[in-house]
Amino acid sequence: MVRPVAWFKKGEPAEVDVEAEGTNLSILGCMSAYGLIALSQQVPKSSRKKQKTPLGTKRALPHGTNSSHFVLFVEEVVSVLNKIGLKNMYIVMDNAFIHKTPEVLKAIRDSKH
């Protein structure tokens, strides 16, 4: 068993090797009183070479969920709701920026839920 903390003698600097970070995942989910409606997972595309900005500094790889991913998810949720016959359901979201874009609002208005 590996100890989660390291002990060093008094006055010595604490140096611990940290393993590489894992992959970031974005998960979108929709549930109702009837159960899980839809689930979506967004995994960033990995690249073997490091990307650099014009100034020579490292730039992070793109990851996360943007509004286009969320629009596709909303359309999937609406199709599942219509398929199983759940009409006039309320769609409740928090105040995340991707939930308030014009494309997302239009997709929800067009769904008539």
Contacts in CASP RR format, 6 or more apart in sequence:
PFRMAT RR
TARGET T0000
AUTHOR 0000-0000-0000
METHOD contacts of the structure
MODEL  1
MVRPVAWFKKGEPAEVDVEAEGTNLSILGCMSAYGLIALSQQVPKSSRKK
QKTPLGTKRALPHGTNSSHFVLFVEEVVSVLNKIGLKNMYIVMDNAFIHK
TPEVLKAIRDSKH
6 14 0 8 1.000
6 16 0 8 1.000
8 14 0 8 1.000
23 43 0 8 1.000
23 44 0 8 1.000
23 46 0 8 1.000
24 44 0 8 1.000
24 63 0 8 1.000
24 64 0 8 1.000
25 41 0 8 1.000
25 42 0 8 1.000
25 43 0 8 1.000
26 41 0 8 1.000
26 42 0 8 1.000
26 63 0 8 1.000
26 64 0 8 1.000
26 65 0 8 1.000
26 69 0 8 1.000
27 39 0 8 1.000
27 40 0 8 1.000
27 41 0 8 1.000
27 42 0 8 1.000
28 38 0 8 1.000
28 39 0 8 1.000
28 40 0 8 1.000
28 41 0 8 1.000
28 42 0 8 1.000
28 65 0 8 1.000
28 69 0 8 1.000
28 70 0 8 1.000
28 73 0 8 1.000
29 36 0 8 1.000
29 37 0 8 1.000
29 38 0 8 1.000
29 39 0 8 1.000
29 40 0 8 1.000
29 73 0 8 1.000
30 36 0 8 1.000
30 37 0 8 1.000
30 38 0 8 1.000
30 39 0 8 1.000
30 73 0 8 1.000
30 77 0 8 1.000
31 37 0 8 1.000
32 86 0 8 1.000
32 89 0 8 1.000
34 84 0 8 1.000
34 86 0 8 1.000
37 77 0 8 1.000
37 80 0 8 1.000
37 81 0 8 1.000
38 73 0 8 1.000
38 76 0 8 1.000
38 77 0 8 1.000
38 80 0 8 1.000
40 69 0 8 1.000
40 72 0 8 1.000
40 73 0 8 1.000
40 76 0 8 1.000
42 63 0 8 1.000
42 64 0 8 1.000
42 65 0 8 1.000
42 69 0 8 1.000
44 61 0 8 1.000
44 62 0 8 1.000
44 63 0 8 1.000
44 64 0 8 1.000
45 61 0 8 1.000
45 62 0 8 1.000
46 61 0 8 1.000
47 61 0 8 1.000
50 58 0 8 1.000
51 58 0 8 1.000
51 59 0 8 1.000
51 61 0 8 1.000
52 58 0 8 1.000
52 59 0 8 1.000
53 59 0 8 1.000
65 98 0 8 1.000
66 98 0 8 1.000
67 98 0 8 1.000
67 101 0 8 1.000
67 103 0 8 1.000
67 104 0 8 1.000
68 103 0 8 1.000
69 98 0 8 1.000
70 98 0 8 1.000
70 99 0 8 1.000
70 101 0 8 1.000
70 104 0 8 1.000
71 103 0 8 1.000
71 104 0 8 1.000
71 107 0 8 1.000
74 91 0 8 1.000
74 104 0 8 1.000
74 107 0 8 1.000
74 108 0 8 1.000
74 111 0 8 1.000
75 107 0 8 1.000
75 111 0 8 1.000
77 91 0 8 1.000
78 107 0 8 1.000
78 111 0 8 1.000
78 113 0 8 1.000
81 87 0 8 1.000
81 89 0 8 1.000
81 113 0 8 1.000
87 113 0 8 1.000
88 112 0 8 1.000
88 113 0 8 1.000
89 113 0 8 1.000
90 113 0 8 1.000
91 108 0 8 1.000
91 111 0 8 1.000
91 113 0 8 1.000
93 99 0 8 1.000
98 104 0 8 1.000
END
